[in-house]
Amino acid sequence: MTRRRPPTDPTLRAARLTLLTASAITLGFQSIISSVVYPQLFDGTSHGIAERQADHARRIAPVALTLYSSTLGAAAWATYGSLTSGERSGRLATAVACASGIAGPLVTAGVLPLHAGIAQEQITRPRIAALMASDRLRTGLAAVGVVAAAQALSRQG
């Protein structure tokens, strides 16, 4: 005798798929920043780093704002869907994915003063090390988000 799963809520499934997509895009973005952008920006001489940082901030801000607002929207939709659907499977994984999606922008907001300081020529090795560490943290959070969002989606029928 095979057990049939109850039908899944299509809106919750769409919300979780959106959360997975946003999490995956965030991971790709963070990976590029960690492995390409920050090394290019901070390795080598500190000559011209303030100008490079200011240029980086101007260019990356629209991309980051679009990405983070999309991720926050997906997290809000998935949270709402999980709470209202009555479906219990995948709730913990959804919560973890949502939490990591919210934590990334919060970490970013926390390091904005570091970016601004570097752009104003307040360049120190500890400041740069803190930025690099925060970026690795955001990349790790994004990876956790992808795994959790995929698990949440796979828990549905």
C-alpha positions in Angstrom: 0.0 0.0 0.0 1.4 3.3 -1.0 0.9 6.4 1.1 -0.4 9.4 -0.7 0.8 12.7 0.4 -1.8 15.4 0.8 -1.9 17.8 -2.1 0.6 20.7 -1.6 -0.3 24.3 -1.4 0.7 25.7 -4.9 1.2 29.2 -3.4 3.6 27.9 -0.7 5.4 25.9 -3.3 5.8 29.0 -5.5 7.0 31.0 -2.5 9.6 28.4 -1.6 10.8 28.1 -5.2 11.1 31.9 -5.2 13.1 31.7 -2.0 15.4 29.1 -3.4 15.9 31.2 -6.6 16.7 34.3 -4.6 19.0 32.4 -2.3 20.9 30.9 -5.2 21.3 34.3 -6.9 22.5 35.7 -3.6 25.1 32.9 -3.3 26.4 33.5 -6.8 26.6 37.3 -6.1 28.4 36.8 -2.8 30.8 34.3 -4.3 31.8 36.7 -7.0 32.3 39.5 -4.5 34.4 37.2 -2.2 36.5 35.6 -4.9 36.8 38.4 -7.5 35.8 41.8 -6.4 37.2 42.1 -2.9 40.6 40.6 -3.7 40.9 43.0 -6.7 39.8 45.9 -4.5 41.9 45.2 -1.4 45.0 43.2 -2.5 48.2 45.0 -3.2 49.0 48.6 -2.5 46.7 50.9 -0.7 47.4 53.6 -3.2 44.1 54.6 -4.8 42.1 52.3 -2.6 39.8 55.1 -1.4 38.9 56.0 -5.0 38.4 52.3 -5.9 36.2 51.7 -2.9 34.1 54.8 -3.6 33.7 53.6 -7.2 32.8 50.1 -6.0 30.2 51.5 -3.7 28.5 53.5 -6.4 28.4 50.6 -8.8 27.4 47.8 -6.4 24.7 49.7 -4.5 21.9 49.3 -7.1 22.7 45.6 -7.6 22.9 44.9 -3.9 19.7 46.8 -3.1 17.8 45.0 -5.9 19.1 41.6 -4.7 18.5 42.2 -1.0 15.0 43.6 -1.5 14.1 40.6 -3.7 15.5 38.1 -1.1 13.7 39.9 1.7 10.5 39.8 -0.3 10.9 36.1 -1.0 11.6 35.4 2.7 8.5 37.4 3.6 6.3 35.5 1.1 7.7 32.1 2.2 7.2 32.9 5.9 3.6 34.1 5.3 2.9 31.0 3.1 4.4 28.6 5.7 2.3 30.2 8.5 -1.0 30.3 6.6 -0.9 27.1 4.6 -1.3 24.7 7.4 1.3 22.5 5.8 3.8 21.4 8.4 6.5 19.8 6.3 9.5 22.0 5.4 8.7 24.7 8.0 12.0 24.5 9.8 14.0 24.5 6.6 11.9 27.5 5.3 12.6 29.3 8.6 16.4 28.7 8.3 16.4 29.9 4.6 14.4 33.0 5.6 16.6 33.7 8.5 19.8 33.5 6.4 18.1 35.6 3.7 17.4 38.3 6.3 20.8 38.1 8.0 22.8 38.9 4.8 21.3 42.4 4.4 21.7 43.0 8.2 25.4 42.1 8.1 25.8 44.4 5.1 24.1 47.3 6.9 26.4 46.7 9.8 29.6 47.1 7.7 28.5 50.1 5.7 30.5 52.4 8.0 33.6 50.3 7.2 33.0 50.8 3.5 32.4 54.5 4.0 35.6 54.9 6.1 37.7 53.3 3.5 36.2 55.5 0.8 37.2 58.5 3.0 40.8 57.3 3.2 40.5 55.7 6.7 42.3 52.7 5.5 43.6 50.2 8.0 44.4 46.5 7.8 41.9 45.7 10.6 39.1 47.6 8.7 39.8 45.6 5.5 40.1 42.3 7.4 36.7 43.0 9.0 35.1 43.7 5.6 36.6 40.5 4.2 35.4 38.5 7.2 31.9 40.0 6.9 31.8 39.0 3.2 32.8 35.4 4.0 30.0 35.4 6.6 27.5 36.6 4.0 28.7 34.0 1.5 28.3 31.3 4.2 24.8 32.6 5.1 23.8 32.5 1.4 25.1 28.9 1.1 23.1 27.9 4.2 20.1 29.6 2.6 20.3 27.7 -0.6 20.6 24.3 1.1 17.7 25.1 3.5 15.5 26.5 0.7 16.1 23.4 -1.4 15.3 21.2 1.5 12.1 23.1 2.2 11.0 22.8 -1.4 11.8 19.1 -1.5 9.7 18.5 1.6 6.6 19.2 -0.5 4.9 16.7 -2.6 
